[in-house]
Every structure is written in C-alpha cells, then in structure tokens.
Amino acid sequence: MDLLGRYSNPDIMSRLNRILSGQGRDGPSHRTVPSLKQKQTRLADSDRNEVIDRYLAGESANALASTYDVNRATVFAILQRAGIKSRYRILTDDNIAAATEMYKSGQSLASIAKNFDVSDGTVLRAFRRLGVPTRAHGTNQWSPKGVPHATPD
C-alpha cells in the first residue's frame, strides 16, 4: 500500500502551493507564450520536378526556396537526389593552396575568385578558415607602408 502512494501523482493542490511559493523544482515557466511549432512543407512529386526544371533553367535556389516556402537546403536536397550538381563551386585543398600563393604574390581576392570561378567571399572564407593572413579592406600590398592613400581634391 505504501509503495503505491509513494509513486503515484502528487496532490494537485500541494503542487500548486509549491509553484506559487517558489519551492522545489516546479516553477512557473519563464515563457509567457509557448513556442510555435516549426512548419513543415512537403512538396508533391510535381512540385519537386518543377523545382528541378526551374533550377536547370537558371533560377536560383534561394528564389525557389522562397517560391515553394521551403528551406534552401531542401531545394539542394531535391537537386542532389535527382543527381543534379549545384551551380556554386567549392574550393578544393589544391585550389586553396594555389589561391594562397596567388594572394601572397599580390593578386586581389576578386582576381583570384575570378580565376577559380567562385565569389571573392568564398576565397576569403577559405583563407579565414585556414588562418591565411589577409590584407586590410581597401589596401594594396604595393602601396608604401605608413603612407596614406592619396585622396582626390
């Protein structure tokens, strides 16, 4: 008999009193409004085929994600399952090594990016990830150190 009482639910009034007095581990929630459930959009086969066709026609993954109300990762997952390569390029380790040498020789991030057919932000992020030191924004390796850039009058 005692075993049953020990493991049964506590009296609701005693629990409410504990909550109101701030004792024990029960306490009022710090949230006044419960979190909303994440919306899950499931695309039909026809919609997935349309995503593929529109991507192949040149529409961006971000635009498609917005149109179909899904995450862009969902768009890329649909493309990957269909065996379609995405248009964005990723630098390989060999590319990054070559880009580092190009940068050390004085080339800009923009010219390196153009050489590898990626954005300059992609090159910069790869450099930062590997700890490659970069020049300050708007500076040029060839300008004398300590001499300010000439400004037009």
Sequence and secondary structure as in RCSB ss.txt:
>XXXX:A:sequence
MDLLGRYSNPDIMSRLNRILSGQGRDGPSHRTVPSLKQKQTRLADSDRNEVIDRYLAGESANALASTYDVNRATV
FAILQRAGIKSRYRILTDDNIAAATEMYKSGQSLASIAKNFDVSDGTVLRAFRRLGVPTRAHGTNQWSPKGVPHA
TPD
>XXXX:A:secstr
 HHHHHHS   HHHHHHHHHHT SS    S SS           HHHHHHHHHHHHTT  HHHHHHHHTS HHHH
HHHHHHTT   S     HHHHHHHHHHHHTT  HHHHHHHHTS HHHHHHHHHHHT     TT  TTS TT    
   
